[in-house]
């Protein structure tokens, strides 16, 4: 069962819940990520329609994305809402849930190979990946791409890192995307060549600081005054952000020397 480290969810948190009982006042929900703890969804948090009974909206045995609206930690009582979950939040949570399920399966396979329990897999590897990468599956994606060193730097010991990296490379497909753009830099001042070089160096320094989000990168000339920035990444959104910021830095730098420039994004 996919799990969280904390005992109870926080107010405002999105959770996956399986409906176990529906009554007129609302529905009882088992929280899948919290060791099966029970939450209650009041009828007014399931539907606002007086013409649709809640039994038509939520079905026993079905999983839904809920938002936590109240937590009494002393009494261990939790209230959740179906209505307060926006469509984008639902999609995002379901993606997170599926990734967590895949991560747990790989942890389970690794534990069997090593001769340990799933609990030990979480304690000795999973939570360390979550601390370092923000998500267990994100750490395993890094391992699929970069091998066991991606796990070792997160504090996972060699035994776990070796087995998890092997499983990650086998079961996690990595789709690399190239993101490219062309910088045009012109400076007719006395030190124009130095100015262009400085602008490209500044862009390169920024990319180097963020290369953990890239699989490779390079800046090269197409023939003055055009220079190409080419990034390869498994995270297109981060890659796009890095590309545009690097270009902005280069253009800002060339202007300091009295030069001009522009940036053109190339299609993938």
N, C-alpha and C positions, 0 to 999 in steps of 0.2 A: 504494500500500500504506500503510495506517495505520501511523504510526510513533511511536516515543518518542524523546526527546532524548538519553537516556543510551545507552551502548553495550550494557550488560547489565542484566537485571532484578535486583532485590534479593530476598533471602530473605524469604518471606512474601507476596510480590507475586502477584496474580492475573494470568495471562497467557492470551491466546488462542493455541492451538497447533493446527496441522494435522498429523495423523498421517501420516508418510511411509513407515514400515516397522515391522512387528510381528514380533518374534521371541520365543522362549520366555522369555528373561530380562526382556523388557519391550518398550517401544515408543519409536521415535525420532520426535521431534516438531519440526516447524519452527515457530519462534516468529514469528507474523505481524507483531507490532509491533516486532520487533527485527531487521529487515532479513534475515529468514529464518534467523537463527542456530538451530543444532540443539540440542535438549535431549533428555535421556533420562528416560523414566518407567519405573522398575523395576516388575516384575510385581506386587510386594507393595504398590505404590502405585496399582495399577489395580483389583485385586480381592483380597479376602481368602478368597474361596471356592476350594477345591481342585477343585470340580466344574465350574466355569465357566472355560474357557480365556480368556485375555485377548483372543484374536481375536474372541470373541463380544461383547466389551464395547467395544473401540475398533476402528474400521474405517479402513483406509488411505484418505486423501483427505478424511476428516471433520474438522471443527473441534470442539474441546472447550475448556472452561475448566480450566486447571491452576493449581496453586499451586506456586510455586518453593520448594524445600526445601533446595537446596544450590547455591552458586555458587563456582567456583574461578576467580577473575578472571585469575590468571596463566596458567592453562592453557585458559581460556575454556570450561570445562566447566560444564554446568547440569543439575541434576536437578529433575524436577517430579513432582507428585502429582495424581492425579485424585481419590483417596479423601479427601484432606484439604480438598476444596472443599465447603463447606456449600451447601445449596440456595439460601439467601438470597444468598450470595456469588456464586453462579453467575448468578442473575437480575440482580443489580446489575452484574456485569461485562459481561454481554451487552448490557444497556442502554447502558453506557458505550461499548462497542465499536460499537454501531450509531450512537450520537451522533458518535463519532470518524469513522466512515465518512462520515456526512452532512457533517461539517465539512470533511473532506478533499475531497469532491466540490465543495463551494462554493469552496474555495481553488483547486482545479484550474480551475474555470470562470473565476474572477477572473484567474488567471494567464494564461489564454488571451486574455482580453480586453485585458489590459495588455501582453501580449507577453513574459511572463516564464515561468520554469520553476516546477514545483511545489515544488522545493527552495527557490527564492527566496520563494515564497508562504509557506512555513513560517517561514523566517528573518526575513522582513520584516513578517509579519503574524501568522501562526499562533502562534508561540511567545510573542509579546507579549501576545496575548489569553489564552494559558494562564497566563502570569505574573500578569496583572491579575485575571482572572476565575476562575482555577483550572481552566479547561477551555476549549478553543477554541470548542466549540459553544455554551457558555454566553455567550461574548462575542458570537457571531453572533446569538443570541436577543435579546440586549440591543440589537444593531443593528437587528433586525427591529422592535423596539418603539420605540426612541428615535432611530434613524437613525445617521448617520456619526459624530455626536459621541460615541457610546458607544465607538467604535473609536479615535477621536482621543485620548481621555483615557487609553487603554491604551498610547499611544505609536505607534500605527499611522499612517503618513504619509497625507496627504490623498488621494493617488492610489488607494492600496489601500482606504482607508476609504470613499471614494465608491462604488467598484465593489462591494465586499463588502456595504455597506449596501443597495445596490440589489438584489443577489442575495438577501440575507437576507430582505428584505421580500417578495420574489417567492416564495421557496421554503420559508420557515419559518413554519408556522402558529402564531399566538399566541392562546392561549385564556386570557382574563382571567377571574378569579374574584373575586366580591365577598364579603368576610368582614365580618360585622356583629355588633355586640353593644350592649346597653343598660346604661349605668351609672345607678344610682340613688344620688344623693348628697344627704344631709340633714345640716344643721347648724343647731341652734337657738341657738347662741351669739351674742354680740353682733355679731361679725364673720363671721357665717355665710355671707353672700354672697361675701365675700372668700375664705373657706376653700374654697368650691366652685370659685370661679374659679382659685384656686391649684392645686387638684387637677387640674382640666382642663388647665391650662397645663403642669403636670408631665407629664401623659400625652402632650400634644402635642409637648413637647420630645423625649420618648423616640421617638415615631414619626418625627419629623423627622430624628433621628440615623440612623434605619434606612430612610429613604425610598428608598434605592437599590434595595431589594428590593420596592418598591411602584410601581405605575403612577399611583396617585392615592390620596388619603385626605382625610378631613374629620371633624371633631367638631362636632356641632350639637345644639341643644336640641329636645326633643320637647314641652317644657313642663315646668317644674320639678315634681318633682325628677329627671326622666328626661333623659338625654343619650345620644345615639347616637354610637358610633365606627364609622366605615365605611371599610374599606380595599379597594383593588382591587389585585390582584397576579397574576402568572403563576406564582407559586410558593406554592401553598396552605399548605404546611407552614411556611414562613417567615412567611407572612401570619398564620397562626393563632398562632404564637409571639409575634409583635409585638403582636397584638390583646390577648392575655391578659396580657402583661407590662405594656402600657400601662394596662390596667384595674387590675392589681395596684398599680401605682404611684399611680394616682388614689385608690384605696381606702386605701392606706397614708397618703397625704397628708391626706385628710379626717379620718382618725382622730387625726392630730397636733393638729388644731384642736378635738377633742372631738366630731366628727361621726360619722356612720355611713353605710354604703352597701352596695350589693351589685352584682353584675354578672351579666347574663343573656346568654348567647350566642344569637344568632338563627340559624336555619337558613339555609343558602345557598339 
